[in-house]
């Protein structure tokens, strides 16, 4: 009788072991995605990615998709992902420089004129030890570049010179703010959601923002009359997932997602390029394109390296490897032809 009981117990143990060690037997995985805004250019890539994850995992993974910022603003995305208010979403180091000081190197001014090369370099940089540690500290796993858009200037009055810039009240962030500060130009850090009203009331008379896709989608072509369609910097918008959630996903499913993540660098950019082409034509109908004079632009570029060095000095002051990370990113840009 004891032998029978022992055999039965052994069978149960083996069966339980097999059931828990076979990833393909896992229950369906539901992941909650939150967008800080409604459906638009900023989440174009991640919407395509979620569809593809569901398809490639043959329904093992499905997403609850929440749009419109119901669970928080852009600046709150990292903390909300960290604590599991939702599983994944996009955010920007530009809006959270204190949490991601090294990742923010990707937003320095006038680093490249090739958005794809810039995104490819950023994708590799975010997986290096020093920068990945910032994501880990926020209980997040970096997935892929989402929106990686051009940042350009729109204004109420034509801006052709440095003096015109000084006369304007400019909303700027990231690399644009860095270089304007080097020129002793005051910048206004107005959050995205408050910007349309501020621009209409002329609290600011110029804005350096995502353009042309976001600028057109959010109605800035109807607010501003002039548009400088040169890229000041590229706005990084990585997609991350709660690290505990990621670690709980079976290995075979994670492998499928990782393969897709690498594909998304090019795919995300190609999706946005289509939106940008359409928006460029429409924004051109609403605004007059006015650029900085070449001599004035040259003055701005003269202080670009100073802006980069200021960023390095600030990181080094905090005990972070600012110079190493900047050098690494520049090498990655060169590698990708940017």
FIVODREN-455339 format. One line per 2 residues: number of its first residue (from 1); their letters; for each residue x, y, z of C-alpha. Coordinates in steps of 0.5 Angstrom, whole numbers, plus 500, padded with zeros to 3 digits. Example, Ala and Ser with C-alpha at 12.3 -4.5 7.8 and 13.67 -1.06 7.14 Angstrom:
<recs>
1> AS> 525 491 516 ~ 527 498 514
</recs>
This chain:
<recs>
1> XX> 500 500 500 ~ 506 505 502
3> XX> 509 503 495 ~ 503 505 491
5> XX> 502 512 495 ~ 509 513 494
7> XX> 508 512 486 ~ 502 516 486
9> XX> 506 522 489 ~ 512 521 485
11> XX> 507 522 479 ~ 504 528 481
13> XX> 510 531 483 ~ 513 530 476
15> XX> 506 532 473 ~ 506 539 477
17> XX> 514 540 475 ~ 512 539 467
19> XX> 506 543 468 ~ 510 549 471
21> XX> 516 548 466 ~ 513 548 460
23> XX> 512 556 457 ~ 507 554 452
25> XX> 502 552 457 ~ 502 558 460
27> XX> 496 562 461 ~ 494 568 456
29> XX> 498 574 458 ~ 494 581 458
31> XX> 498 587 458 ~ 496 594 460
33> XX> 498 599 455 ~ 497 607 457
35> XX> 498 613 452 ~ 499 620 455
37> XX> 495 622 449 ~ 490 620 444
39> XX> 491 616 438 ~ 496 620 434
41> XX> 503 620 431 ~ 506 619 438
43> XX> 503 612 439 ~ 503 610 431
45> XX> 509 605 432 ~ 507 602 439
47> XX> 500 601 436 ~ 503 597 430
49> XX> 508 593 435 ~ 502 591 439
51> XX> 498 588 433 ~ 504 585 431
53> XX> 506 582 438 ~ 499 579 438
55> XX> 499 576 431 ~ 506 573 432
57> XX> 505 570 439 ~ 499 567 436
59> XX> 494 570 441 ~ 498 568 447
61> XX> 499 576 449 ~ 494 581 448
63> XX> 493 588 450 ~ 489 593 454
65> XX> 490 599 450 ~ 488 606 454
67> XX> 489 612 450 ~ 488 619 452
69> XX> 492 620 458 ~ 487 617 463
71> XX> 492 615 468 ~ 497 621 467
73> XX> 501 626 463 ~ 507 624 459
75> XX> 512 626 465 ~ 508 621 470
77> XX> 509 615 465 ~ 516 613 468
79> XX> 513 613 475 ~ 507 609 473
81> XX> 510 604 469 ~ 515 603 475
83> XX> 509 602 480 ~ 505 598 475
85> XX> 499 603 474 ~ 500 600 467
87> XX> 505 595 464 ~ 508 599 459
89> XX> 508 606 455 ~ 512 611 452
91> XX> 516 616 455 ~ 521 621 454
93> XX> 528 623 458 ~ 527 630 455
95> XX> 521 630 460 ~ 524 626 466
97> XX> 532 628 466 ~ 533 627 473
99> XX> 531 620 472 ~ 534 618 466
101> XX> 540 623 466 ~ 545 619 461
103> XX> 539 617 456 ~ 538 624 455
105> XX> 544 625 451 ~ 540 623 445
107> XX> 536 630 445 ~ 543 634 445
109> XX> 542 639 439 ~ 544 639 432
111> XX> 547 632 433 ~ 545 629 426
113> XX> 541 630 420 ~ 539 623 420
115> XX> 533 621 424 ~ 534 614 423
117> XX> 541 613 424 ~ 539 617 431
119> XX> 534 612 433 ~ 539 606 431
121> XX> 544 609 435 ~ 539 611 441
123> XX> 537 604 441 ~ 544 601 442
125> XX> 546 606 447 ~ 540 604 451
127> XX> 542 597 452 ~ 549 599 454
129> XX> 551 598 461 ~ 551 605 464
131> XX> 544 607 460 ~ 541 601 462
133> XX> 542 601 469 ~ 537 608 469
135> XX> 532 603 466 ~ 533 598 471
137> XX> 533 603 477 ~ 526 605 475
139> XX> 524 598 475 ~ 523 598 467
141> XX> 526 594 461 ~ 527 598 455
143> XX> 524 595 449 ~ 525 599 442
145> XX> 524 607 440 ~ 517 609 439
147> XX> 516 616 436 ~ 523 619 434
149> XX> 521 625 431 ~ 524 632 429
151> XX> 524 638 433 ~ 522 644 429
153> XX> 520 651 431 ~ 513 655 429
155> XX> 512 662 431 ~ 507 668 431
157> XX> 512 672 427 ~ 518 671 422
159> XX> 525 669 426 ~ 531 670 421
161> XX> 536 672 426 ~ 539 671 433
163> XX> 536 678 435 ~ 529 675 433
165> XX> 530 669 437 ~ 532 674 443
167> XX> 525 678 442 ~ 521 672 442
169> XX> 518 668 448 ~ 520 661 446
171> XX> 517 655 449 ~ 523 650 448
173> XX> 526 643 452 ~ 531 638 451
175> XX> 537 640 446 ~ 533 646 444
177> XX> 533 649 451 ~ 540 647 452
179> XX> 543 651 446 ~ 538 657 447
181> XX> 541 658 454 ~ 548 658 451
183> XX> 546 664 447 ~ 543 667 453
185> XX> 536 667 451 ~ 530 665 456
187> XX> 526 659 455 ~ 519 657 457
189> XX> 518 650 460 ~ 511 650 458
191> XX> 508 642 458 ~ 505 640 452
193> XX> 498 639 454 ~ 498 647 456
195> XX> 502 649 450 ~ 496 650 445
197> XX> 492 655 450 ~ 499 659 452
199> XX> 501 660 444 ~ 494 662 443
201> XX> 494 667 448 ~ 501 669 446
203> XX> 504 667 453 ~ 509 664 448
205> XX> 510 667 441 ~ 514 661 439
207> XX> 515 654 440 ~ 520 649 438
209> XX> 516 642 438 ~ 515 636 435
211> XX> 514 637 427 ~ 511 637 422
213> XX> 507 631 424 ~ 505 633 432
215> XX> 505 640 430 ~ 499 639 425
217> XX> 496 633 428 ~ 495 638 435
219> XX> 493 644 431 ~ 499 648 431
221> XX> 499 650 424 ~ 492 654 425
223> XX> 495 657 431 ~ 502 659 429
225> XX> 503 663 422 ~ 511 661 421
227> XX> 515 655 421 ~ 522 653 421
229> XX> 522 646 418 ~ 530 645 420
231> XX> 531 639 426 ~ 534 642 432
233> XX> 534 636 435 ~ 531 629 435
235> XX> 526 627 441 ~ 527 620 444
237> XX> 521 617 446 ~ 523 610 448
239> XX> 517 604 450 ~ 519 601 456
241> XX> 515 595 460 ~ 515 594 468
243> XX> 521 590 469 ~ 517 585 474
245> XX> 512 584 468 ~ 517 583 463
247> XX> 520 577 468 ~ 514 574 469
249> XX> 513 573 461 ~ 515 566 459
251> XX> 522 566 455 ~ 519 563 449
253> XX> 514 569 448 ~ 520 574 451
255> XX> 524 572 445 ~ 519 573 440
257> XX> 518 580 443 ~ 525 581 443
259> XX> 526 580 435 ~ 520 584 434
261> XX> 524 590 438 ~ 530 590 434
263> XX> 526 590 427 ~ 522 596 430
265> XX> 528 601 430 ~ 527 601 422
267> XX> 519 600 422 ~ 518 605 427
269> XX> 521 611 423 ~ 518 608 416
271> XX> 511 609 419 ~ 513 616 422
273> XX> 516 618 415 ~ 509 617 412
275> XX> 505 621 417 ~ 511 626 416
277> XX> 510 627 409 ~ 503 628 409
279> XX> 503 633 415 ~ 509 637 411
281> XX> 504 638 406 ~ 498 640 410
283> XX> 503 644 415 ~ 506 648 409
285> XX> 499 650 407 ~ 497 653 413
287> XX> 504 656 415 ~ 510 660 411
289> XX> 516 657 411 ~ 522 662 414
291> XX> 529 660 416 ~ 534 663 420
293> XX> 539 666 415 ~ 545 662 414
295> XX> 550 667 418 ~ 545 667 424
297> XX> 545 659 423 ~ 553 659 423
299> XX> 553 663 430 ~ 548 658 433
301> XX> 552 652 431 ~ 559 655 434
303> XX> 556 654 441 ~ 553 647 439
305> XX> 559 644 442 ~ 559 648 448
307> XX> 552 646 450 ~ 554 639 449
309> XX> 560 640 454 ~ 555 643 459
311> XX> 551 637 459 ~ 557 633 460
313> XX> 560 637 466 ~ 553 637 469
315> XX> 553 629 469 ~ 560 629 471
317> XX> 558 633 477 ~ 553 628 479
319> XX> 558 623 479 ~ 556 620 472
321> XX> 560 618 466 ~ 557 624 462
323> XX> 564 624 457 ~ 564 617 456
325> XX> 556 616 454 ~ 557 622 449
327> XX> 563 619 446 ~ 559 612 445
329> XX> 553 616 442 ~ 557 620 437
331> XX> 561 613 435 ~ 554 610 434
333> XX> 552 615 430 ~ 558 615 426
335> XX> 557 607 425 ~ 550 608 423
337> XX> 552 614 418 ~ 549 619 422
</recs>
